[in-house]
Amino acid sequence: MATESASTDRAGAGGWLDEWKPEDTGFWEQTGRKIAWRTLTITTITLILSFATWFLMSAIVVRMPGIGFRFDTMQLFWLAAMPGLAGGTLRIIHTFLIPIFGTRKVITVSTLLKLIPCVGIGLAVMNPDTPFWLFLVLAFSAGFGGGDFSSYMPSTSIFFPKRLQGTALGIQAGVGNFGVSLTQFVTPWIIGMGMFGVLAGDPQTYVKGDVVKSMWIQNAAFWYVPFLILMGILSWTMLRSVPVRASFTEQLDIFRNKHTWFCTLTYVMTFGSFSGLSASFPLLIKTVYGTFPNAPDPLAYAFLGPLVGSLARVAAGPLTDRVGGGIITHISGIILIAGTVLLIAAGLLTPESPDQFLLFVAVMLVLFLFSGIGNASTFRQFPVIFSHSARQGAGVIGWTAAVAAYGPFIFSTLIGTSITGKGSAVPFFAGLAVFYAIATAVNWWFYTRKGCEKPS
């Protein structure tokens, strides 16, 4: 038994395993489980770094005006949006990479590529004369951390048997999502000290009202560098690739299936909301409530949203394995509609008093909570809807994740446009409520109602 495990784990050229049969109980117990859980552990840690670096700019932009960068409100929203534009675009590419290059190569290279934004942004914020266009380029490069999600999810889905895919995908995506909270939670703390000494440069002088203090904004980017190098090395030496291979052309067959597009719609509702709100939440707090005396520090609250959403995604994974994803997606959609309407109806987006702030945060946390739950339930649905082909199911997971990754770009640019053009974020959230209603109706009709086409 030990000999069989060792021989199966020993990869051939390029790190490809000789065979992979997770639905075979004997194979899974003797060999598959060990490899799958080892892969999940390594890739989940690297995915945390992916999300953290993807949302790096959203944590930095709220501090940039205070250290001498003269960018207006819309420019700041653009900097928060660019990683989303890149992440969505790169996810389209990543959707097709695992069957071509395999888990080992894709995860290793994508992990090391994130050194580019971390070093680049760290150097750029040290000079207040760095031009806006260069920050746009660097913010776009932060999208490396968003793009590779569409390789992680298909990879994980083919390592595990169907009965454990909801749990495995929920763990990986949910724990990976903690990277968003990580960057927004750690940034305010880590920029307050010269932790790298002379290696990371001199501090900047931060000024806000009567407050004047030293900050090392570059630390927010530089501290990821050693972890990225370490995980890149571990990925190359310890990961293997499953022999589920297909050319780019063969993988295009998912686009001829209408359910690919319906699944895209529901995942934009869930993960698109999680990622979009995560990227725009700090600036939304600053813009909507920042004019009041003793205004709240956006970064003191912004990390709570991604944290709640990430916890919800992890916790909901096993639940969706037991009761199915369709009904949970349906409930999530209804509550997302109600929460969005409440933001508008209660005047929380056009406050007359700072006393409304805590209710605003509470409602936003509800949106994060159910976008996180919906993240888990939709990913549980997709392998069931495409149960006739594991490769197609993995491809749809990658594709839907790619489109939903435009969330930070769409949310940030549209919220910024709504605020600068219409005076508040109300028009954006009104449109968002309509979109939620459409996506929830599609999910109910095709995947939830009695007699539906694809019960999931």
C-alpha positions as CSV (number, residue, x, y, z in Angstrom):
1,M,0.0,0.0,0.0
2,A,2.8,2.4,0.9
3,T,4.6,1.4,-2.3
4,E,1.6,2.2,-4.4
5,S,1.2,5.6,-2.8
6,A,4.8,6.5,-3.3
7,S,4.8,5.4,-7.0
8,T,1.6,7.3,-7.7
9,D,2.9,10.4,-6.0
10,R,6.1,10.3,-8.0
11,A,5.4,12.6,-10.9
12,G,6.7,12.2,-14.4
13,A,8.0,14.9,-16.7
14,G,6.7,18.3,-15.8
15,G,5.3,17.1,-12.5
16,W,2.3,15.3,-14.1
17,L,0.9,12.4,-12.1
18,D,0.5,9.1,-14.0
19,E,-3.2,8.7,-13.1
20,W,-5.9,10.3,-11.0
21,K,-9.2,8.6,-10.0
22,P,-10.7,10.4,-7.0
23,E,-14.1,8.7,-7.5
24,D,-12.4,5.3,-7.0
25,T,-12.8,4.7,-3.2
26,G,-9.7,2.5,-3.0
27,F,-7.5,4.9,-4.9
28,W,-8.8,7.9,-2.9
29,E,-8.1,6.2,0.5
30,Q,-4.7,4.8,-0.4
31,T,-3.2,7.6,-2.5
32,G,-5.5,10.4,-3.6
33,R,-6.6,11.9,-0.3
34,K,-3.0,12.6,0.8
35,I,-2.0,14.3,-2.4
36,A,-5.3,16.3,-2.7
37,W,-5.2,17.7,0.8
38,R,-1.5,18.5,0.5
39,T,-2.3,20.4,-2.7
40,L,-5.2,22.2,-1.1
41,T,-3.0,23.3,1.8
42,I,-0.3,24.8,-0.3
43,T,-2.5,26.4,-2.9
44,T,-4.8,27.9,-0.2
45,I,-1.9,29.6,1.4
46,T,-0.7,31.0,-1.9
47,L,-4.3,32.0,-2.7
48,I,-4.4,34.1,0.5
49,L,-1.4,36.0,-0.8
50,S,-3.1,36.4,-4.2
51,F,-6.2,38.1,-2.7
52,A,-4.0,40.2,-0.3
53,T,-1.9,41.6,-3.2
54,W,-5.0,42.0,-5.4
55,F,-6.6,44.3,-2.9
56,L,-3.4,46.1,-1.9
57,M,-4.3,49.3,-3.7
58,S,-7.7,49.5,-2.0
59,A,-5.9,49.8,1.4
60,I,-3.3,52.2,0.2
61,V,-5.4,54.8,-1.7
62,V,-7.1,56.1,1.4
63,R,-3.7,57.1,2.8
64,M,-2.2,58.6,-0.4
65,P,-3.8,62.1,-0.1
66,G,-2.3,62.4,3.4
67,I,1.3,61.8,2.2
68,G,1.3,64.4,-0.6
69,F,-0.4,62.7,-3.6
70,R,-2.8,65.2,-5.2
71,F,-5.2,62.8,-6.9
72,D,-8.9,63.7,-7.0
73,T,-11.7,61.4,-5.8
74,M,-12.3,59.8,-9.2
75,Q,-8.6,59.1,-9.7
76,L,-8.5,57.3,-6.3
77,F,-11.5,55.2,-7.3
78,W,-9.7,54.4,-10.6
79,L,-6.7,53.2,-8.7
80,A,-8.9,50.9,-6.6
81,A,-10.6,49.7,-9.8
82,M,-7.6,48.8,-11.9
83,P,-6.7,45.6,-10.1
84,G,-10.3,44.4,-10.8
85,L,-10.0,45.2,-14.5
86,A,-6.7,43.2,-14.7
87,G,-8.0,40.4,-12.4
88,G,-11.0,39.7,-14.6
89,T,-9.1,39.8,-17.8
90,L,-6.3,37.6,-16.5
91,R,-8.9,35.1,-15.1
92,I,-10.2,34.6,-18.6
93,I,-6.7,33.4,-19.6
94,H,-6.3,31.4,-16.4
95,T,-9.6,29.6,-17.1
96,F,-7.7,27.5,-19.7
97,L,-4.3,27.1,-18.2
98,I,-4.6,24.1,-15.8
99,P,-5.4,21.5,-18.5
100,I,-2.6,22.8,-20.6
101,F,0.3,23.4,-18.2
102,G,-0.8,21.7,-15.0
103,T,-1.2,22.8,-11.3
104,R,2.5,22.8,-10.5
105,K,3.7,25.2,-13.2
106,V,0.7,27.5,-13.1
107,I,0.7,28.0,-9.3
108,T,4.5,28.5,-9.1
109,V,4.7,31.1,-11.9
110,S,1.6,33.0,-10.8
111,T,2.9,33.2,-7.2
112,L,6.2,34.6,-8.3
113,L,4.6,37.1,-10.7
114,K,3.0,38.9,-7.7
115,L,6.5,40.2,-6.8
116,I,6.1,42.7,-9.6
117,P,3.3,44.8,-8.0
118,C,4.6,44.3,-4.4
119,V,8.0,45.7,-5.2
120,G,6.7,48.3,-7.7
121,I,4.0,49.8,-5.6
122,G,6.3,49.8,-2.6
123,L,8.9,51.9,-4.5
124,A,6.2,54.2,-6.1
125,V,4.6,55.3,-2.9
126,M,7.9,56.5,-1.5
127,N,8.0,59.3,-4.1
128,P,5.0,61.8,-4.1
129,D,6.0,62.9,-7.6
130,T,5.3,59.4,-9.0
131,P,2.9,60.1,-11.9
132,F,-0.7,58.9,-11.9
133,W,-0.2,56.8,-15.1
134,L,2.5,54.8,-13.4
135,F,0.3,54.1,-10.5
136,L,-2.4,52.9,-12.9
137,V,0.1,50.5,-14.5
138,L,1.2,49.2,-11.1
139,A,-2.4,48.9,-9.9
140,F,-3.2,46.9,-13.0
141,S,-0.2,44.6,-12.2
142,A,-1.8,43.9,-8.8
143,G,-4.4,42.1,-10.9
144,F,-1.9,39.2,-11.1
145,G,-3.3,38.3,-7.6
146,G,-6.9,38.3,-8.9
147,G,-6.3,36.5,-12.1
148,D,-4.9,33.2,-10.9
149,F,-8.1,32.4,-8.9
150,S,-9.4,30.9,-12.1
151,S,-6.6,28.4,-12.1
152,Y,-6.9,27.6,-8.4
153,M,-10.6,26.6,-8.5
154,P,-10.5,24.3,-11.5
155,S,-7.4,22.7,-10.1
156,T,-9.0,22.0,-6.7
157,S,-12.2,20.7,-8.3
158,I,-10.4,18.0,-10.2
159,F,-8.3,16.9,-7.2
160,F,-11.3,16.0,-5.1
161,P,-14.3,13.6,-5.6
162,K,-17.7,15.3,-6.2
163,R,-18.9,14.5,-2.7
164,L,-16.1,16.7,-1.2
165,Q,-15.9,19.4,-3.9
166,G,-18.2,21.8,-2.0
167,T,-16.1,21.5,1.1
168,A,-12.8,21.7,-0.7
169,L,-13.8,24.7,-2.8
170,G,-15.4,26.4,0.1
171,I,-12.2,26.0,2.2
172,Q,-9.9,27.2,-0.5
173,A,-12.0,30.1,-1.7
174,G,-13.2,31.1,1.7
175,V,-9.7,30.9,3.4
176,G,-8.2,32.5,0.3
177,N,-10.7,35.4,0.6
178,F,-9.1,36.2,4.0
179,G,-6.4,37.8,2.0
180,V,-8.6,40.7,1.5
181,S,-9.1,41.2,5.2
182,L,-5.5,40.6,5.8
183,T,-4.3,43.5,3.6
184,Q,-6.9,45.9,5.0
185,F,-6.3,44.8,8.6
186,V,-2.5,44.6,8.5
187,T,-1.9,47.8,6.4
188,P,-2.8,50.4,9.1
189,W,-0.6,48.6,11.6
190,I,2.3,47.7,9.5
191,I,2.7,51.2,7.9
192,G,3.2,52.7,11.4
193,M,6.6,51.2,12.0
194,G,10.0,51.0,10.2
195,M,10.0,47.2,10.3
196,F,12.6,46.9,7.5
197,G,15.0,49.6,8.7
198,V,17.0,51.3,6.0
199,L,16.2,48.5,3.5
200,A,12.7,49.9,2.9
201,G,13.5,53.6,2.8
202,D,12.6,56.6,4.8
203,P,9.1,57.3,6.3
204,Q,6.6,59.7,4.7
205,T,5.0,62.5,6.7
206,Y,1.2,61.9,7.0
207,V,-1.0,64.9,7.5
208,K,-4.7,64.9,8.2
209,G,-6.2,68.0,9.9
210,D,-4.2,68.6,13.0
211,V,-2.7,65.1,13.0
212,V,0.9,64.8,11.8
213,K,2.9,61.6,12.0
214,S,5.4,59.4,10.2
215,M,4.3,56.5,8.1
216,W,6.0,53.8,6.0
217,I,3.3,53.3,3.4
218,Q,5.8,51.1,1.4
219,N,5.6,48.4,4.1
220,A,2.1,47.6,3.0
221,A,3.6,46.2,-0.2
222,F,7.1,45.1,0.8
223,W,6.1,42.7,3.6
224,Y,4.6,40.2,1.1
225,V,7.8,39.7,-0.8
226,P,9.5,37.0,1.4
227,F,6.3,35.0,1.7
228,L,5.8,35.0,-2.1
229,I,9.3,33.8,-2.6
230,L,8.9,31.0,0.0
231,M,5.6,29.8,-1.4
232,G,6.9,29.9,-5.0
233,I,9.6,27.5,-3.9
234,L,7.2,25.2,-2.0
235,S,4.8,25.2,-5.0
236,W,7.5,24.1,-7.4
237,T,8.9,21.4,-5.1
238,M,5.7,19.9,-3.6
239,L,2.8,20.3,-6.1
240,R,1.8,17.8,-8.7
241,S,-0.5,18.1,-11.8
242,V,-3.5,15.9,-12.5
243,P,-3.6,14.3,-16.0
244,V,-6.8,16.0,-17.2
245,R,-5.6,17.6,-20.3
246,A,-7.3,19.5,-23.1
247,S,-6.3,22.0,-25.8
248,F,-7.5,25.6,-25.7
249,T,-9.9,24.9,-28.6
250,E,-11.4,21.8,-26.9
251,Q,-12.2,23.9,-23.8
252,L,-14.3,26.4,-25.7
253,D,-17.2,24.0,-25.8
254,I,-18.4,25.4,-22.5
255,F,-19.6,28.5,-24.2
256,R,-22.1,26.6,-26.3
257,N,-24.0,25.6,-23.2
258,K,-26.6,28.2,-21.9
259,H,-26.0,27.2,-18.3
260,T,-22.5,28.6,-18.6
261,W,-24.0,32.0,-18.9
262,F,-26.7,31.5,-16.2
263,C,-24.0,30.4,-13.8
264,T,-21.9,33.4,-14.7
265,L,-24.9,35.6,-13.8
266,T,-25.3,34.1,-10.3
267,Y,-21.6,34.1,-9.6
268,V,-21.3,37.8,-10.5
269,M,-24.2,38.3,-8.0
270,T,-22.2,36.6,-5.2
271,F,-18.5,36.8,-5.8
272,G,-18.8,39.9,-7.9
273,S,-20.4,41.6,-5.0
274,F,-17.9,40.3,-2.5
275,S,-14.9,41.5,-4.5
276,G,-16.5,44.7,-5.7
277,L,-17.7,45.8,-2.3
278,S,-14.3,44.8,-0.8
279,A,-12.4,47.0,-3.2
280,S,-14.8,50.0,-2.8
281,F,-15.7,49.8,0.9
282,P,-12.8,51.9,2.2
283,L,-13.3,54.7,-0.3
284,L,-17.1,54.5,0.1
285,I,-16.7,55.0,3.9
286,K,-14.3,57.9,3.3
287,T,-16.5,59.6,0.7
288,V,-19.9,59.1,2.3
289,Y,-19.0,59.6,6.0
290,G,-15.6,61.3,5.8
291,T,-16.9,64.9,5.9
292,F,-18.4,64.6,9.4
293,P,-16.3,65.9,12.4
294,N,-14.2,63.1,13.9
295,A,-14.9,61.0,10.8
296,P,-14.3,57.2,11.1
297,D,-11.0,55.8,9.8
298,P,-12.0,53.7,6.8
299,L,-9.4,51.0,7.4
300,A,-10.6,50.5,11.0
301,Y,-13.9,49.1,9.6
302,A,-13.2,48.1,6.0
303,F,-11.5,44.8,6.8
304,L,-14.6,43.6,8.6
305,G,-16.6,43.1,5.4
306,P,-14.2,40.8,3.7
307,L,-13.6,39.0,7.0
308,V,-17.3,38.3,7.4
309,G,-17.7,37.2,3.8
310,S,-14.7,34.9,4.0
311,L,-15.9,33.2,7.2
312,A,-19.3,32.7,5.6
313,R,-17.8,31.1,2.5
314,V,-15.8,28.6,4.6
315,A,-18.7,27.8,6.9
316,A,-21.3,27.4,4.1
317,G,-19.2,24.9,2.1
318,P,-20.1,21.8,4.1
319,L,-23.7,23.0,4.4
320,T,-24.0,23.2,0.6
321,D,-22.7,19.6,0.3
322,R,-25.6,18.5,2.5
323,V,-28.6,20.5,1.3
324,G,-27.5,21.6,-2.2
325,G,-26.4,24.9,-3.5
326,G,-29.5,26.2,-5.4
327,I,-31.7,27.0,-2.4
328,I,-28.9,28.7,-0.6
329,T,-28.1,30.8,-3.6
330,H,-31.8,31.7,-3.8
331,I,-32.0,32.8,-0.1
332,S,-28.7,34.7,-0.5
333,G,-30.1,36.6,-3.5
334,I,-33.3,37.6,-1.7
335,I,-31.3,39.0,1.3
336,L,-28.9,40.9,-1.0
337,I,-31.9,42.6,-2.6
338,A,-33.3,43.5,0.8
339,G,-30.0,44.8,2.1
340,T,-29.4,47.0,-0.9
341,V,-32.9,48.5,-0.7
342,L,-32.4,49.2,3.0
343,L,-29.2,51.1,2.3
344,I,-31.2,53.5,0.1
345,A,-34.5,53.6,2.0
346,A,-32.8,54.3,5.4
347,G,-30.7,57.1,3.9
348,L,-27.5,55.4,4.8
349,L,-25.9,56.5,1.6
350,T,-26.9,60.1,2.0
351,P,-26.4,60.5,5.8
352,E,-27.5,63.6,7.7
353,S,-25.7,62.5,10.9
354,P,-22.6,60.4,11.8
355,D,-24.9,58.4,14.1
356,Q,-26.1,56.6,10.9
357,F,-22.6,55.2,10.4
358,L,-22.9,52.1,12.6
359,L,-26.2,51.0,10.9
360,F,-24.5,51.6,7.5
361,V,-21.7,49.3,8.5
362,A,-24.1,46.7,9.9
363,V,-26.1,46.6,6.6
364,M,-22.9,46.4,4.6
365,L,-21.8,43.4,6.7
366,V,-25.0,41.7,5.9
367,L,-24.3,42.1,2.2
368,F,-20.8,40.7,2.7
369,L,-22.2,37.8,4.8
370,F,-24.6,36.6,2.1
371,S,-22.3,37.3,-0.8
372,G,-19.9,35.0,1.0
373,I,-22.6,32.3,1.6
374,G,-23.6,32.7,-2.0
375,N,-20.0,32.3,-3.1
376,A,-20.0,28.8,-1.6
377,S,-23.4,27.8,-2.8
378,T,-22.8,28.8,-6.4
379,F,-19.5,26.9,-6.6
380,R,-21.3,23.8,-5.2
381,Q,-24.0,24.2,-8.0
382,F,-21.6,24.3,-10.9
383,P,-20.1,20.7,-10.7
384,V,-23.7,19.4,-10.3
385,I,-25.0,21.4,-13.3
386,F,-22.1,20.1,-15.4
387,S,-22.0,16.6,-13.8
388,H,-21.7,15.0,-17.3
389,S,-18.1,16.4,-17.6
390,A,-15.6,17.1,-14.8
391,R,-13.4,19.1,-17.2
392,Q,-16.4,21.3,-18.3
393,G,-17.4,21.8,-14.7
394,A,-13.9,23.0,-13.8
395,G,-13.9,25.2,-16.9
396,V,-17.1,26.8,-16.0
397,I,-15.8,27.5,-12.5
398,G,-12.8,29.2,-14.0
399,W,-14.9,31.2,-16.5
400,T,-17.5,32.4,-14.0
401,A,-14.8,33.4,-11.6
402,A,-13.1,35.4,-14.4
403,V,-16.2,37.5,-15.2
404,A,-17.0,38.0,-11.5
405,A,-13.5,39.2,-10.9
406,Y,-14.4,42.4,-12.8
407,G,-16.4,43.2,-9.6
408,P,-13.7,45.6,-8.1
409,F,-13.4,47.4,-11.5
410,I,-17.2,47.7,-12.1
411,F,-18.1,48.6,-8.5
412,S,-15.3,51.1,-8.0
413,T,-15.7,52.9,-11.3
414,L,-19.6,53.0,-11.1
415,I,-19.7,54.1,-7.4
416,G,-17.1,56.8,-8.2
417,T,-19.1,57.9,-11.2
418,S,-22.4,57.9,-9.2
419,I,-20.8,59.9,-6.4
420,T,-19.0,62.5,-8.6
421,G,-21.8,62.7,-11.3
422,K,-25.0,62.3,-9.2
423,G,-23.9,63.4,-5.8
424,S,-24.3,60.1,-4.1
425,A,-24.0,56.3,-4.5
426,V,-27.8,55.8,-4.5
427,P,-28.1,55.4,-8.3
428,F,-25.5,52.6,-8.3
429,F,-27.1,50.7,-5.5
430,A,-30.5,51.0,-7.1
431,G,-29.2,49.5,-10.2
432,L,-27.5,46.8,-8.1
433,A,-30.8,45.8,-6.5
434,V,-32.4,45.3,-10.0
435,F,-29.4,43.1,-11.1
436,Y,-29.8,41.0,-7.9
437,A,-33.5,40.5,-8.7
438,I,-32.7,39.3,-12.2
439,A,-30.0,36.9,-11.1
440,T,-32.1,35.5,-8.3
441,A,-35.0,34.9,-10.7
442,V,-32.8,33.0,-13.1
443,N,-31.4,30.8,-10.3
444,W,-35.0,30.1,-9.1
445,W,-36.3,29.2,-12.6
446,F,-33.5,26.9,-13.8
447,Y,-32.1,25.5,-10.5
448,T,-34.4,25.8,-7.6
449,R,-38.2,25.6,-8.4
450,K,-40.1,22.4,-8.5
451,G,-39.6,20.8,-11.9
452,C,-36.6,23.0,-12.8
453,E,-34.3,22.0,-15.6
454,K,-31.1,21.4,-13.5
455,P,-31.8,20.9,-9.7
456,S,-28.7,21.8,-7.9
